[in-house]
Amino acid sequence: MGILKISEQMHENLRSTSAALSRSINAQAEHWLRVGMLAELNPKLSYGEICQLLIQAQQSGELVSPAVQPVAEPEAA
């Protein structure tokens, strides 16, 4: 575990959002980090698709976020 230095404004955003979503400040920051990593690695995925990937990773017991490498694009039907 490490220490991150963030702006006061970002910390306030984390504080208010974490309260609204019933998460700790650290859990909210980690959620935003995961979503951001997946978004950068998979720019064609929507926010909803990214959240589905995170849920699937949690349900399958993956210890590492699927953000470690780009997700294969689904085949067109």
DSSP file (Angstrom, degrees, kcal/mol; ACC not computed):
  #  RESIDUE AA STRUCTURE BP1 BP2  ACC     N-H-->O    O-->H-N    N-H-->O    O-->H-N    TCO  KAPPA ALPHA  PHI   PSI    X-CA   Y-CA   Z-CA
    1    1 A M              0   0    0      0, 0.0     2,-0.2     0, 0.0     0, 0.0   0.000 360.0 360.0 360.0 143.1    0.0    0.0    0.0
    2    2 A G        -     0   0    0      0, 0.0     2,-0.5     0, 0.0     0, 0.0  -0.727 360.0-104.5-130.2 179.7    1.3    3.5   -0.8
    3    3 A I        -     0   0    0     -2,-0.2     2,-0.4     2,-0.0     0, 0.0  -0.925  27.3-160.3-110.9 131.6    0.4    7.1   -0.3
    4    4 A L        -     0   0    0     -2,-0.5     2,-0.6     2,-0.0     0, 0.0  -0.907  10.0-143.9-109.1 138.3   -1.0    9.2   -3.1
    5    5 A K        +     0   0    0     -2,-0.4     2,-0.3     0, 0.0    -2,-0.0  -0.910  30.3 168.3-100.6 121.1   -0.9   12.9   -3.1
    6    6 A I        -     0   0    0     -2,-0.6    -2,-0.0     1,-0.1     0, 0.0  -0.862  38.3 -89.0-127.3 163.4   -4.0   14.4   -4.7
    7    7 A S     >  -     0   0    0     -2,-0.3     4,-2.3     1,-0.1     5,-0.2  -0.249  34.1-115.9 -68.2 158.5   -5.4   17.9   -4.9
    8    8 A E  H  > S+     0   0    0      1,-0.2     4,-2.4     2,-0.2     5,-0.2   0.877 117.0  55.0 -61.0 -37.9   -7.8   19.1   -2.2
    9    9 A Q  H  > S+     0   0    0      2,-0.2     4,-2.4     1,-0.2    -1,-0.2   0.921 108.4  46.9 -63.9 -43.8  -10.5   19.4   -4.9
   10   10 A M  H  > S+     0   0    0      2,-0.2     4,-2.7     1,-0.2    -1,-0.2   0.900 111.2  52.3 -64.7 -39.3  -10.1   15.7   -5.9
   11   11 A H  H  X S+     0   0    0     -4,-2.3     4,-2.7     2,-0.2    -2,-0.2   0.905 109.6  48.9 -62.8 -40.7  -10.1   14.7   -2.2
   12   12 A E  H  X S+     0   0    0     -4,-2.4     4,-2.6     2,-0.2     5,-0.3   0.901 110.1  51.4 -65.4 -40.3  -13.4   16.6   -1.7
   13   13 A N  H  X S+     0   0    0     -4,-2.4     4,-2.5     2,-0.2     5,-0.3   0.923 112.0  47.5 -60.4 -43.9  -14.8   14.9   -4.8
   14   14 A L  H  X S+     0   0    0     -4,-2.7     4,-2.8     2,-0.2     5,-0.3   0.922 111.5  50.8 -61.5 -44.9  -13.8   11.6   -3.4
   15   15 A R  H  X S+     0   0    0     -4,-2.7     4,-1.7     1,-0.2    -2,-0.2   0.939 115.1  40.6 -60.6 -49.6  -15.3   12.4    0.0
   16   16 A S  H  X S+     0   0    0     -4,-2.6     4,-2.0     2,-0.2    -1,-0.2   0.903 118.1  46.6 -70.5 -39.9  -18.7   13.5   -1.3
   17   17 A T  H  X S+     0   0    0     -4,-2.5     4,-2.1    -5,-0.3    -2,-0.2   0.908 110.6  52.2 -68.8 -41.1  -18.9   10.7   -3.9
   18   18 A S  H  <>S+     0   0    0     -4,-2.8     5,-2.9    -5,-0.3     4,-0.3   0.886 110.5  48.9 -63.4 -37.2  -17.9    8.0   -1.5
   19   19 A A  H ><5S+     0   0    0     -4,-1.7     3,-0.9    -5,-0.3    -1,-0.2   0.920 111.4  49.3 -66.6 -42.9  -20.5    9.1    1.0
   20   20 A A  H 3<5S+     0   0    0     -4,-2.0    -2,-0.2     1,-0.2    -1,-0.2   0.838 117.9  39.8 -65.2 -32.8  -23.2    9.2   -1.7
   21   21 A L  T 3<5S-     0   0    0     -4,-2.1    -1,-0.2    -5,-0.1    -2,-0.2   0.274 110.7-117.4-102.5  10.6  -22.3    5.7   -2.9
   22   22 A S  T < 5S+     0   0    0     -3,-0.9     2,-0.3    -4,-0.3    -3,-0.2   0.881  71.9 127.8  55.3  43.5  -21.7    4.2    0.6
   23   23 A R      < -     0   0    0     -5,-2.9    -1,-0.2    -6,-0.2    -2,-0.1  -0.870  64.4-106.0-120.2 157.7  -18.0    3.5   -0.1
   24   24 A S     >  -     0   0    0     -2,-0.3     4,-2.4     1,-0.1     5,-0.2  -0.394  36.5-109.7 -71.4 162.8  -15.0    4.4    1.9
   25   25 A I  H  > S+     0   0    0      1,-0.2     4,-2.4     2,-0.2     5,-0.2   0.919 121.6  49.3 -60.3 -43.0  -12.8    7.2    0.4
   26   26 A N  H  > S+     0   0    0      1,-0.2     4,-2.5     2,-0.2    -1,-0.2   0.902 109.9  50.6 -63.8 -41.0  -10.1    4.6   -0.5
   27   27 A A  H  > S+     0   0    0      2,-0.2     4,-2.1     1,-0.2    -1,-0.2   0.889 110.9  49.2 -64.9 -38.3  -12.7    2.3   -2.1
   28   28 A Q  H  X S+     0   0    0     -4,-2.4     4,-2.5     2,-0.2    -2,-0.2   0.922 111.6  48.5 -66.3 -43.4  -14.0    5.1   -4.2
   29   29 A A  H  X S+     0   0    0     -4,-2.4     4,-2.3     1,-0.2    -2,-0.2   0.920 111.7  49.6 -62.1 -43.2  -10.6    6.1   -5.3
   30   30 A E  H  X S+     0   0    0     -4,-2.5     4,-2.5     2,-0.2    -1,-0.2   0.886 109.4  52.3 -64.7 -37.9   -9.7    2.5   -6.2
   31   31 A H  H  X S+     0   0    0     -4,-2.1     4,-2.7     2,-0.2     5,-0.2   0.946 110.5  47.3 -60.9 -48.8  -12.9    2.2   -8.2
   32   32 A W  H  X S+     0   0    0     -4,-2.5     4,-2.5     1,-0.2    -2,-0.2   0.879 111.3  52.0 -62.6 -37.0  -12.1    5.3  -10.2
   33   33 A L  H  X S+     0   0    0     -4,-2.3     4,-2.5     2,-0.2    -1,-0.2   0.930 111.2  46.6 -64.3 -45.2   -8.6    4.1  -10.8
   34   34 A R  H  X S+     0   0    0     -4,-2.5     4,-2.5     2,-0.2     5,-0.2   0.942 114.2  47.1 -61.5 -47.7   -9.8    0.7  -12.1
   35   35 A V  H  X S+     0   0    0     -4,-2.7     4,-2.5     1,-0.2    -2,-0.2   0.918 113.2  49.4 -61.5 -43.3  -12.4    2.3  -14.3
   36   36 A G  H  X S+     0   0    0     -4,-2.5     4,-2.3    -5,-0.2    -1,-0.2   0.898 110.3  49.9 -63.8 -41.4   -9.8    4.8  -15.7
   37   37 A M  H  X S+     0   0    0     -4,-2.5     4,-2.2     2,-0.2    -2,-0.2   0.936 113.2  46.0 -62.9 -46.1   -7.3    2.1  -16.4
   38   38 A L  H  X S+     0   0    0     -4,-2.5     4,-1.8     1,-0.2    -2,-0.2   0.891 111.5  52.7 -64.1 -38.5   -9.8    0.0  -18.3
   39   39 A A  H  < S+     0   0    0     -4,-2.5    -1,-0.2    -5,-0.2    -2,-0.2   0.906 111.1  46.4 -64.6 -41.1  -11.0    3.0  -20.2
   40   40 A E  H  < S+     0   0    0     -4,-2.3    -1,-0.2     1,-0.2    -2,-0.2   0.891 117.5  42.7 -68.1 -38.7   -7.5    3.9  -21.3
   41   41 A L  H  < S+     0   0    0     -4,-2.2    -1,-0.2     1,-0.3    -2,-0.2   0.710 127.2  31.6 -79.8 -20.0   -6.7    0.3  -22.3
   42   42 A N    ><  +     0   0    0     -4,-1.8     3,-2.1    -5,-0.2    -1,-0.3  -0.571  66.5 170.3-137.1  69.2  -10.1   -0.2  -24.0
   43   43 A P  T 3  S+     0   0    0      0, 0.0    -1,-0.1     0, 0.0    -4,-0.1   0.652  74.9  61.3 -62.8 -15.4  -11.3    3.1  -25.4
   44   44 A K  T 3  S+     0   0    0      2,-0.1     2,-0.2     0, 0.0    -5,-0.1   0.606  84.5  96.3 -86.0 -10.8  -14.2    1.6  -27.3
   45   45 A L  S <  S-     0   0    0     -3,-2.1     2,-0.1    -7,-0.2    -3,-0.1  -0.560  70.8-132.8 -81.4 142.7  -15.8    0.2  -24.2
   46   46 A S     >  -     0   0    0     -2,-0.2     4,-2.3     1,-0.1     5,-0.2  -0.385  28.9-103.6 -82.1 168.4  -18.6    2.2  -22.5
   47   47 A Y  H  > S+     0   0    0      1,-0.2     4,-2.5     2,-0.2     5,-0.2   0.911 123.7  52.7 -58.5 -42.9  -18.8    2.9  -18.8
   48   48 A G  H  > S+     0   0    0      1,-0.2     4,-2.1     2,-0.2    -1,-0.2   0.888 108.5  49.4 -61.8 -40.2  -21.4    0.2  -18.4
   49   49 A E  H  > S+     0   0    0      2,-0.2     4,-2.1     1,-0.2    -1,-0.2   0.887 110.2  51.5 -66.2 -38.8  -19.3   -2.3  -20.2
   50   50 A I  H  X S+     0   0    0     -4,-2.3     4,-2.1     2,-0.2    -2,-0.2   0.928 109.6  49.4 -63.1 -44.7  -16.3   -1.5  -18.0
   51   51 A C  H  X S+     0   0    0     -4,-2.5     4,-2.3     1,-0.2    -2,-0.2   0.883 108.4  53.9 -63.5 -37.3  -18.5   -1.9  -14.9
   52   52 A Q  H  X S+     0   0    0     -4,-2.1     4,-2.7     2,-0.2    -1,-0.2   0.905 107.4  51.0 -61.8 -41.0  -19.7   -5.3  -16.2
   53   53 A L  H  X S+     0   0    0     -4,-2.1     4,-2.4     2,-0.2    -2,-0.2   0.907 110.1  49.3 -62.1 -41.7  -16.1   -6.4  -16.6
   54   54 A L  H  X S+     0   0    0     -4,-2.1     4,-2.1     2,-0.2    -2,-0.2   0.898 111.8  48.5 -65.3 -39.7  -15.3   -5.4  -13.1
   55   55 A I  H  X S+     0   0    0     -4,-2.3     4,-2.6     2,-0.2    -2,-0.2   0.926 111.5  49.5 -65.7 -44.4  -18.3   -7.3  -11.8
   56   56 A Q  H  X S+     0   0    0     -4,-2.7     4,-2.1     1,-0.2     6,-0.2   0.898 110.3  51.0 -61.3 -40.7  -17.4  -10.4  -13.8
   57   57 A A  H  <>S+     0   0    0     -4,-2.4     5,-2.1     2,-0.2     4,-0.5   0.907 111.6  47.8 -63.3 -41.4  -13.8  -10.2  -12.4
   58   58 A Q  H ><5S+     0   0    0     -4,-2.1     3,-0.9     1,-0.2    -2,-0.2   0.926 112.6  48.1 -64.6 -45.0  -15.1  -10.0   -8.9
   59   59 A Q  H 3<5S+     0   0    0     -4,-2.6    -1,-0.2     1,-0.2    -2,-0.2   0.825 110.9  50.6 -67.6 -31.8  -17.5  -12.9   -9.4
   60   60 A S  T 3<5S-     0   0    0     -4,-2.1    -1,-0.2    -5,-0.2    -2,-0.2   0.519 113.5-118.0 -84.7  -3.9  -14.9  -15.1  -10.9
   61   61 A G  T < 5 +     0   0    0     -3,-0.9    -3,-0.2    -4,-0.5     2,-0.2   0.692  49.0 171.2  78.8  18.2  -12.5  -14.4   -8.0
   62   62 A E      < -     0   0    0     -5,-2.1    -1,-0.2    -6,-0.2    -2,-0.1  -0.433  23.9-158.9 -63.2 130.3   -9.8  -12.7  -10.1
   63   63 A L  S    S+     0   0    0     -2,-0.2     2,-0.4     2,-0.1    -1,-0.2   0.785  76.7  58.7 -79.9 -27.6   -7.3  -11.2   -7.8
   64   64 A V  S    S-     0   0    0     -7,-0.1    -1,-0.0     1,-0.0    -2,-0.0  -0.850  93.7-110.9-106.6 137.9   -6.0   -8.8  -10.5
   65   65 A S    >   -     0   0    0     -2,-0.4     3,-1.6     1,-0.1    -2,-0.1  -0.285  25.7-118.2 -59.8 148.0   -8.3   -6.3  -12.2
   66   66 A P  G >  S+     0   0    0      0, 0.0     3,-0.9     0, 0.0    -1,-0.1   0.535 104.5  86.2 -65.2  -1.9   -9.0   -7.0  -15.9
   67   67 A A  G 3   +     0   0    0      1,-0.2    -2,-0.1     3,-0.1   -26,-0.0   0.562  61.0  89.5 -74.5  -7.3   -7.3   -3.7  -16.5
   68   68 A V  G <  S+     0   0    0     -3,-1.6    -1,-0.2     1,-0.1    -3,-0.0   0.860 103.6   6.9 -61.1 -35.1   -3.9   -5.4  -16.6
   69   69 A Q  S <  S-     0   0    0     -3,-0.9    -1,-0.1   -27,-0.0   -28,-0.1  -0.978  97.3 -79.9-143.5 156.9   -4.2   -5.9  -20.3
   70   70 A P        -     0   0    0      0, 0.0     2,-0.3     0, 0.0   -28,-0.1  -0.209  47.2-117.9 -57.4 145.2   -6.7   -4.8  -23.0
   71   71 A V        -     0   0    0    -33,-0.2     2,-0.1     1,-0.1    -4,-0.0  -0.673  30.3-108.4 -84.3 136.8   -9.9   -6.8  -23.2
   72   72 A A        -     0   0    0     -2,-0.3    -1,-0.1     1,-0.1     3,-0.1  -0.420  38.0-113.2 -63.9 136.1  -10.5   -8.7  -26.4
   73   73 A E        -     0   0    0     -2,-0.1    -1,-0.1     1,-0.1     3,-0.1  -0.472  35.2-103.6 -71.9 141.8  -13.3   -7.0  -28.4
   74   74 A P        -     0   0    0      0, 0.0     2,-0.2     0, 0.0    -1,-0.1  -0.328  39.2-105.5 -64.1 146.7  -16.5   -9.1  -28.7
   75   75 A E        -     0   0    0      1,-0.1     2,-0.2    -3,-0.1    -3,-0.0  -0.487  36.8-108.9 -72.6 141.3  -17.0  -10.7  -32.0
   76   76 A A              0   0    0     -2,-0.2    -1,-0.1     1,-0.1    -3,-0.0  -0.473 360.0 360.0 -70.6 139.4  -19.7   -9.1  -34.2
   77   77 A A              0   0    0     -2,-0.2    -1,-0.1    -3,-0.0    -2,-0.0   0.449 360.0 360.0 -87.8 360.0  -22.8  -11.2  -34.6
